[in-house]
Amino acid sequence: MYGLKEKAIGKLLVKLLKINPNSEDGFNLLNWKLPGQTTLSRMAGDFAGRCYEVLSKRAMRSTVGDMRIAEVNELLDRLSVVSKEEDQLALFQSFYNRMNAEELMWLIRIILRQMKIGASEKTLFDVRSLPALELSLTRVSAVASQWRSPLQRNIQSPTRLLGTERPLGGPQ
């Protein structure tokens, strides 16, 4: 969608932040699949997490950014149509100037389409309330109890388990 992969974003961030590619942070951005030396970067493969680690040290903003969703969407739309590195760098500069490190981490996840939040329905139900989980289980069990065994169903179907079927448009 945006035509950017981890390696390209890593190169853009190295240029944007004016980091030496051979420095520890530059190396971590460009070689994000390798485990890092610090506790945060030891988990290999989390590119957005690596970006957060580097950006948090060099963030333009320590407070919540002032970009509105409409502005982010507009810049993302522009990012999806530009292909030159200098145009992409200018857009990343706009994001960097107006977002904090955490917001940039989530922006990178949006660009890469990696929106894993690591939460199950139980986690979300725990936030809401205990009865929410019980209610969801009750409804499932109510449906299950009302559902009869396939042997007891009175459905007439021409399809049988392990039976042969006529090809579509075959003789009747």
C-alpha positions as CSV (number, residue, x, y, z in Angstrom):
1,M,0.0,0.0,0.0
2,Y,2.8,2.5,0.9
3,G,5.5,0.6,-0.9
4,L,7.7,0.7,2.2
5,K,9.3,-2.2,4.0
6,E,11.3,-2.3,7.2
7,K,14.6,-1.9,5.5
8,A,13.4,1.3,3.6
9,I,11.9,2.8,6.7
10,G,15.1,2.0,8.6
11,K,17.2,3.8,6.0
12,L,14.7,6.8,6.1
13,L,15.0,7.0,9.9
14,V,18.8,6.8,9.8
15,K,18.8,9.7,7.4
16,L,16.1,11.6,9.2
17,L,17.8,11.3,12.6
18,K,21.3,11.8,11.1
19,I,22.5,8.6,12.7
20,N,25.7,6.9,11.6
21,P,24.6,3.6,10.0
22,N,27.5,1.9,11.8
23,S,26.5,3.2,15.2
24,E,24.6,0.9,17.6
25,D,21.2,2.6,16.9
26,G,21.9,2.8,13.1
27,F,22.9,-0.9,13.1
28,N,19.7,-1.8,15.1
29,L,17.5,0.0,12.6
30,L,19.1,-1.5,9.5
31,N,19.5,-5.0,11.0
32,W,16.3,-5.2,13.0
33,K,16.0,-9.0,12.6
34,L,19.1,-9.6,14.7
35,P,18.8,-9.6,18.5
36,G,20.1,-6.4,20.0
37,Q,22.3,-5.8,23.1
38,T,19.8,-4.0,25.3
39,T,16.8,-5.5,27.1
40,L,14.3,-3.7,24.8
41,S,16.0,-4.7,21.6
42,R,16.8,-8.4,22.5
43,M,13.5,-9.5,20.9
44,A,14.4,-9.9,17.2
45,G,11.9,-9.2,14.6
46,D,9.9,-6.3,16.2
47,F,10.9,-3.5,13.8
48,A,8.4,-1.0,15.3
49,G,9.7,-1.8,18.7
50,R,13.3,-1.2,17.5
51,C,12.2,2.1,16.0
52,Y,10.6,3.1,19.3
53,E,13.8,2.3,21.2
54,V,15.9,4.6,18.8
55,L,13.2,7.3,18.5
56,S,12.6,7.6,22.3
57,K,16.2,8.7,22.7
58,R,15.9,11.4,20.0
59,A,12.3,12.4,20.1
60,M,11.4,15.9,19.0
61,R,8.4,15.7,21.4
62,S,8.1,14.1,24.8
63,T,4.5,15.0,25.1
64,V,1.5,13.8,23.0
65,G,1.7,15.0,19.5
66,D,-0.5,17.7,18.0
67,M,-1.5,15.9,14.8
68,R,-5.1,15.2,14.1
69,I,-6.3,12.0,12.5
70,A,-7.3,13.9,9.3
71,E,-3.7,15.3,9.1
72,V,-2.2,11.8,9.6
73,N,-4.5,10.3,6.9
74,E,-3.6,13.1,4.5
75,L,0.1,12.6,5.0
76,L,-0.3,8.8,4.7
77,D,-2.3,9.3,1.4
78,R,0.6,11.4,0.1
79,L,3.1,8.8,1.3
80,S,1.2,6.1,-0.7
81,V,1.7,8.0,-4.0
82,V,5.3,9.2,-3.6
83,S,8.1,6.9,-4.6
84,K,11.2,9.1,-4.4
85,E,13.2,8.8,-1.2
86,E,13.5,12.5,-0.7
87,D,9.7,12.9,-0.9
88,Q,9.2,10.1,1.6
89,L,11.9,11.7,3.9
90,A,10.0,15.0,3.9
91,L,6.8,13.3,4.9
92,F,8.6,11.3,7.7
93,Q,10.1,14.6,8.8
94,S,6.6,16.0,9.2
95,F,5.5,13.0,11.3
96,Y,8.7,13.2,13.4
97,N,8.2,16.9,14.1
98,R,4.7,16.5,15.3
99,M,4.5,13.0,17.0
100,N,6.2,11.5,20.0
101,A,8.1,8.2,19.9
102,E,5.1,6.0,20.8
103,E,2.9,7.6,18.2
104,L,5.7,7.1,15.6
105,M,5.9,3.5,16.6
106,W,2.2,3.0,16.0
107,L,2.5,4.9,12.7
108,I,5.2,2.6,11.5
109,R,3.0,-0.4,12.5
110,I,0.2,1.2,10.4
111,I,2.5,1.7,7.4
112,L,3.8,-1.9,7.7
113,R,0.3,-3.2,8.4
114,Q,1.4,-4.9,11.6
115,M,-1.3,-4.0,14.0
116,K,-0.8,-6.8,16.5
117,I,-1.8,-5.6,20.0
118,G,-1.2,-8.8,21.9
119,A,-4.6,-9.0,23.5
120,S,-7.2,-11.8,23.5
121,E,-10.9,-11.5,24.0
122,K,-10.3,-12.5,27.7
123,T,-8.0,-9.5,28.1
124,L,-10.6,-7.2,26.7
125,F,-13.3,-8.7,28.7
126,D,-11.2,-8.3,31.9
127,V,-11.0,-4.6,31.2
128,R,-14.8,-4.4,30.7
129,S,-15.9,-6.6,33.6
130,L,-16.1,-10.2,34.7
131,P,-19.8,-10.7,33.7
132,A,-18.9,-9.9,30.1
133,L,-16.8,-13.0,29.8
134,E,-19.5,-15.1,31.6
135,L,-22.2,-13.7,29.4
136,S,-20.3,-14.5,26.3
137,L,-19.7,-18.0,27.5
138,T,-23.3,-18.4,28.5
139,R,-24.6,-17.4,25.1
140,V,-22.2,-19.8,23.4
141,S,-23.3,-22.6,25.7
142,A,-27.0,-21.8,25.2
143,V,-26.5,-22.0,21.4
144,A,-24.6,-25.3,21.8
145,S,-27.3,-26.8,24.0
146,Q,-30.0,-25.9,21.5
147,W,-28.0,-27.4,18.6
148,R,-28.9,-31.0,18.1
149,S,-26.6,-33.8,17.1
150,P,-26.3,-34.2,13.3
151,L,-27.9,-37.6,13.7
152,Q,-31.0,-36.1,15.2
153,R,-31.4,-33.3,12.6
154,N,-34.2,-33.6,10.1
155,I,-32.5,-32.0,7.2
156,Q,-32.8,-33.6,3.8
157,S,-29.7,-33.0,1.8
158,P,-28.6,-34.6,-1.5
159,T,-25.0,-34.4,-0.2
160,R,-23.8,-37.3,1.9
161,L,-20.6,-37.7,3.9
162,L,-18.0,-39.4,1.7
163,G,-20.5,-39.7,-1.1
164,T,-19.7,-39.0,-4.8
165,E,-21.1,-35.9,-6.4
166,R,-22.1,-35.1,-9.9
167,P,-20.0,-32.5,-11.6
168,L,-21.6,-29.1,-12.2
169,G,-23.6,-29.2,-15.4
170,G,-23.3,-33.0,-15.5
171,P,-26.2,-35.3,-16.5
172,Q,-29.2,-35.1,-14.2
